Amino acid sequence: MLALTKKHHTEEKAVELCFQGPASKQKAAMKALKDLGFKRLPTKNTPWREALAEFSDNEFGTALAGARHREGLTQRQLAEKTGIPQRHISEMENNKRPIGKNTAKLFATALNTDYRVFL
C-alpha cells in the first residue's frame, strides 16, 4: 500500500549570528565558524564595489543586464525596443563595447531608469 510521505528538506535554513567577545579570540572564533560552514557577510557600511567585487570590473554592463532583467526583457526584445543590434547589447553587458551617452539614453527610456547608471 502506498502512503504519502513528507519530503525531507534538502537544504537547511540560513541563520545570521552576532557575537561579542574578546578581540584576542576573534580569529579563532572566525576559523571555528568557517569550519562549521558559516561565511562572513559584508557589514552594512561596506562599499558595494568591495562587497560585490566580482561585478566591479563591469559595473555598467552589470547595470544594463540587471535593468533588463528587472523589466523582464531578453536582449532581443531590448534590441527591438531600442533599435540597437542584439549582439551589441551582449557586448555591452560583457564589457566588450562601451555604452555611449546616446545609447545610454535609449536604454534608459526602454528600461524606465536614469541614463547615468549606464555611464
C-alpha positions, -999 to 999 in steps of 0.1 A, spaced: 0 0 0 13 34 -10 13 62 16 21 98 12 54 107 29 67 141 39 96 153 18 128 159 37 144 193 33 175 192 12 189 225 23 189 240 58 175 274 65 202 300 68 207 320 101 226 351 109 246 352 141 261 380 161 287 376 188 306 397 213 338 386 230 374 393 235 392 407 204 422 383 210 399 353 202 383 367 171 405 349 146 400 315 164 362 321 165 361 330 128 380 299 119 358 277 140 326 292 124 341 288 89 349 252 96 313 247 105 301 261 71 294 297 81 306 326 59 313 362 67 287 386 55 297 422 45 290 448 71 263 474 65 289 500 57 309 480 31 311 498 -2 293 478 -29 325 475 -50 341 457 -22 311 435 -12 304 426 -49 340 426 -62 331 401 -90 310 428 -106 332 459 -100 352 455 -133 320 456 -153 296 478 -133 279 494 -164 273 461 -182 260 446 -149 237 476 -145 224 471 -181 218 434 -176 202 440 -142 178 467 -155 169 445 -185 161 415 -162 142 438 -139 119 447 -168 117 411 -179 132 417 -213 155 395 -233 184 410 -252 165 405 -284 134 423 -270 156 452 -258 172 453 -293 137 457 -309 127 485 -284 159 505 -289 170 497 -325 204 486 -312 216 452 -326 213 424 -301 250 414 -305 259 450 -294 238 447 -263 255 414 -255 289 430 -260 280 459 -237 268 436 -210 300 416 -212 322 448 -211 334 443 -247 318 475 -260 314 509 -243 280 524 -237 279 559 -251 256 587 -238 231 585 -267 229 547 -263 225 551 -225 196 574 -231 179 549 -254 184 522 -227 171 545 -200 139 551 -219 133 514 -227 142 503 -192 125 530 -172 156 542 -154 181 571 -154 206 571 -182 235 579 -159 235 544 -144 249 531 -177 278 557 -179 
